[in-house]
């Protein structure tokens, strides 16, 4: 009996010692997220403050260089894209980037202040297209035919290089693609504000170089 009690006490003593000297479990390491290669930034990496150069897209076939001072993150339906913009020769230009893998890049350099009347459209025309949701709907503008692609409610979050809180905006959005061409027309209608029209043309992603200030 005495031997059994001593054996039990010895086992308990060993267990206590093991707990005393047991190493504390290591905390999980903070996950590290991949950082972009600053020497090879992609159009999807663009942000406010970056210097963006687009080969041959400027006036007289020169490179188009601008410092992005605005950043937009947009969502329309299931689609998302970003847009960075800045000043080039006293006019605002913008680069729009969609898709993370099969990247599509669009450039807005047209100095015209377009309206839906310039497109030959009325508010009723846009409302009817939105109701039909028909990819066969089209209209003529700038000697091209433009096909309806999407119309839906959309949101955008804008951040400026100057800092401050992001500005949220909601609007209704129509998008048209140039038939047999590289153009894109985006029409926005914020509540209580007039329609705005933006004309883009698609460019190769390889034409874009991004420089980030240290």
N, C-alpha and C positions, 0 to 999 in steps of 0.2 A: 504494500500500500504506500509506504513512504517513498519507495523507488518510483512509483507511478506519478505521485505528486511532484517529485523533484524533476522528472522528465517533462511533465507538462509545464512547470515553471521555467525550465530551460528553453523550451520551445517558444514560450511567450516572450522571454528575454531576448531571444534571437530576433523575433518579429519586431519588437520595439526598436532594437538596434538598427534593423534594416530600414524601418520607417524614418529613423533619425538621420541616417546617412544617405537616404534615397535622394537622388538628384532631382531637382525640380524640373518638370517638363519644360522644354523650350517653347516660347511663344511662337506662333506661326509668323514667318517673315512677312513684312508688308509687301503686297504684290507690286511688282514693277511693271509698268505699262511701256510698250515699245515707243521710243521717241523717234520722231522723223529725222531722217538723215539730212542735216541742214545743207549739205553740199548737193543734194539731189531731191529737193522738195518737189512734190507733185502738185498739180492744180488743186487737188482735194485738200492739200495742206495749207492753202492760202488763208491769210487772216489779216486783220487791220494792222497796219504798220509795215507790211511787206512791200518791197519794190518788185513790181511785176513787169516783165518785158515779153512782148509778143512779136516774134520775128515777122517782118514785112507787113505788119498790120497798120502801121502809121501812115501819115500823109506822104504821098509820093513814094510809097513802098518802103519807107523807112521803118525801123523797129518802133513799136508803140510801147513807151515806157511810162509808167505812172506809179505813184505811191498810194496804196490802198488806205483810205482814211475811213471807210465805212465797210461794215460786214453785215450781211443779211443771211439768216438761216430761215428757209421757207418750207412750208408744207402745204400741198394742195392734194386733197384726197390721200391716196397711198404713196404719192411721190414726194420726194424731198430734194432740195438742192441748196447750194450756197451761192452767194453773189458778193463779190468785192468790187468796190468802185473808188475812183479818185479822179483828179484833174489831169487832163492832157491838153496842152495848148489852149487853155482858157475854156475848155468844155469838159463836162463830166463823161467819163467812159466807165464801162463795167465789164467784168468777166463773170459769167455764170457757169457753175460746174455741177454736173449731175452724175450720179452713180459712183460707187466706190471702186468697183472692179472695172467694168467696161465704161471708162470715163468719157463723158460727153462735155465738151467745152464750147461755150457760146460767148461771143464778144458783141458788146453794144458800143458803137462808135458814131452812129448816125447823129448829126447835130440837129436834125429837125425836131421840133416839138409837135409830135403827131397827136391828132385827136381821132375819135372814132368816125367823125365826119370825113376826115382825110382818107379813111379806109373805105368810105362809101357805105358805112353802116349806121344804123340808128340804135337807140336803146331797145326798141321793140324787136329789131333783128336779132340782137344778142339774146334777149329773153326767149325768143322762139327757138334759137339754136340750143339754148340751155335746156329747154323743155324737151326737145326732140332727142338730144344726145346722140346725134347721127354723124358718124365719121365721114359720110358723103357730103355733108354741108360744106360749102365753099363760097368764096367771093374773090373778086379780082382787085389787085392793088399793085402798083409799080410794075406793070406788065407781067405779073405772075398770078397764078391761082393759089389761094391759101385754103388749106383744108382744116376743118375743125378737128381738134385733138382732145380737148378737155374743157369742161367748165364746171366749177365746184367752189365751195367755200374754202378759203385758204387763210393761213396765218403766217406772220413773219416776225422774227425777233432781230432787231437792229442794234449793233454795237459799234460805237465810233472809236477812232484812235485816241480821242481826247479822254476816253474813260467814261465813268458814270454808269448808271444802271441801264441794262438793255431795255429798249423800247419795244413793246409788244403792239402788233397791229393785226386787225382782222379785215378781210376784204373778200369780194367775190372775184373769181379769176377765170378768164377765158384764155385758151392757148390755141394757136393756129400754126401749122407747119407749111412751108412753101412746097408746092408740088414740083417735083423734079428740080429741087434747088436746096440750098443750105440755110434758108432763112427761118426764123421763128418770130412770131408776133405774140406778145403777151399783153393782155388787156386787164387792168385792175379797176375795181370799183369799191373803194372804201365807203362805208355808210356815211351819208351826208356830204360826200365830196364828189367832184367830177371824175369821169373816167380818165385813166392815164394809159398811154400806149407806149410800149418799148419794142424796138426792132433789133433783133440779134442775128448774127450769122455764125454758123458753126465753123470752128477752126480745129486743126489737129492738136491734140494735147501735147505733142512733141514740140510744138512751136512756142510753148510757154516756159519761161524760166523765172523762178522765184528766188529773190534774195531776201534773207531775213537779217535785220540789224541785230548785232550782238547786244 
